[in-house]
Amino acid sequence: MRSGSWSDVLPAILEEESGGDIAFEAGKMNPGVNTYLVRSYDRSALIFSFPAVIRCGLPGQDLLPDKRGYDGAVGAFIEEVKGHSRSIEGLRPLGGFDTGFPQNYSANIEPVTFCRSSFGAGQQLWKADSENYLDDKGVHVILSGALPYPGLPSEPNIRIIRDKLSGLMESVAEIVFGLDEKKTEKYALCSADQKMIREVLDSKGLVAFVGDGTRGVRTYTRHRGHFRVAGPNEISNIPFRCPVELEPVEMVLPASGGSITGLGIRKKEIFAVTGSNAQGKSTFLQVIRSGSDDHMPGDGRENVVTLGNVMTAESGEFEIPGADISMFFSALPPGMSGTPKNVYGGGSGSMVMAAMFQEAVRKNASLIVVDEDRSATNLLVPNCMQSEDVTPLSVICRSRREKLKGSSVIFAAATMDILVAEADRIMKFQDHAAVGILRDEFRSGLKRHLESVIRDL
């Protein structure tokens, strides 16, 4: 007996094997998106994906004080499954280990240390998200992987695939019952703490918090090539400590109990991160941005929390489809059309950055992140050749703060001393450790430096 395709027979296979502790979740089936059984491009494997529900909670679920920690609990469960994918026979299909090219399916078992990113990062990774979650009905997951291609869907071949998928489902369900309750609780409380702190940042006059002990340096892999999803670097990570000069704040950990100290970025403030090259300035900005996500124990950023509406402004060259750049430009250069409040055309690096910055202000971004390494520097500080039609960010910070409305600004700069001098607070990285610098001291040092430059001209 044959069917038209493997995708045609998949629902029947899964429904027949559903029962006991785990079942095919037909109501969540989205054919071709999260539910499929198709031959691989190299024609050596059957690639599968389908939604399943484990009809029980996770160990300790009833003891969790808040459902906002469920993401962390699911993350602990998924990582446990990945960790056994090579050693338990029934789990091997997740990594496609028995196919000719298992490297093609390694994203399914790539470890992750974050969960519930609000930015859609790491979509190819298996993690806690809108399709992998916990509720009162059980643990809902998307199971994906690959099996060696057995041939067309004849009865004998269908039995082969049925047995493999049945074994996978049973093995995944068994992991639940073997989970360490304390580990599940730890991950759940960690996730809940981050969500609950994020909810109170505004009332505390903060837009971001970086806890002492944070390890921000990342290790990148084939599947985790972006800082949001990259794992911790175990070799070169120097824990962050908030300098006394920056007035550390204490945050209660609502779910797990206790408290933690660290750096709070305040509402409507200009915060400068400075220091020499390769000292960790850009990494610190990445840490701040990643605080919009939730991280699991061991990630290094689990005590970093940022309000979700963080935006960046950086240089680029692309078509501007009608943007307001009037905060920075009072006139347009040749080749651009419209007005500074509604400009069209191929924008320069500084115009693109101006458009991004002003769009962030328009959207009431809680925090605007600017990195000198990715900026049009002529938009940051003035120079003696600059047109009067351009107002750089340093001037806006000094005398036109009202244009920023309610947004805070954090920037990293190694050479933009004039911009740094306008910051409310200044943090310097020296030997990769944070040091606080009083603004008056910085300005006095800058004045002496500029006077020496003038004398040497």
Sequence and secondary structure as in RCSB ss.txt:
>XXXX:A:sequence
MRSGSWSDVLPAILEEESGGDIAFEAGKMNPGVNTYLVRSYDRSALIFSFPAVIRCGLPGQDLLPDKRGYDGAVG
AFIEEVKGHSRSIEGLRPLGGFDTGFPQNYSANIEPVTFCRSSFGAGQQLWKADSENYLDDKGVHVILSGALPYP
GLPSEPNIRIIRDKLSGLMESVAEIVFGLDEKKTEKYALCSADQKMIREVLDSKGLVAFVGDGTRGVRTYTRHRG
HFRVAGPNEISNIPFRCPVELEPVEMVLPASGGSITGLGIRKKEIFAVTGSNAQGKSTFLQVIRSGSDDHMPGDG
RENVVTLGNVMTAESGEFEIPGADISMFFSALPPGMSGTPKNVYGGGSGSMVMAAMFQEAVRKNASLIVVDEDRS
ATNLLVPNCMQSEDVTPLSVICRSRREKLKGSSVIFAAATMDILVAEADRIMKFQDHAAVGILRDEFRSGLKRHL
ESVIRDL
>XXXX:A:secstr
 B S HHHHHHHHHHHH BTTEEE GGG  BTTTBEEEE TTSSEEEEEEEEEESS  TTGGG S GGGHHHHHH
HHHHHHHHTTTTSGGGGGGGTTTSS GGGGGGGG    EE  TT TTTTS  SBTTBEEETTEEEEEEEEEEE  
SS BHHHHHHHHHHHHHHHHHHHHHHHH  HHHHHHHHHHHHHHHHHHHHTGGGTEEEEEETT    EE  SS  
STTT EE SSS       GGG  EEEE TTT SEEEEEEEETT EEEEEESTTSSHHHHHHHHHHTTSEE TTSS
 TTEEE S EEE      EEEEE  TTTBSS  TT EEETTEEEEE  HHHHHHHHHHHHHHTT SEEEEEGGGS
 GGGTS  TT  TTB  HHHHHHH GGGGTT EEEEEESS HHHHTT SEEEEEETTEEEEE HHHHHHHHHHHH
HHHHHH 
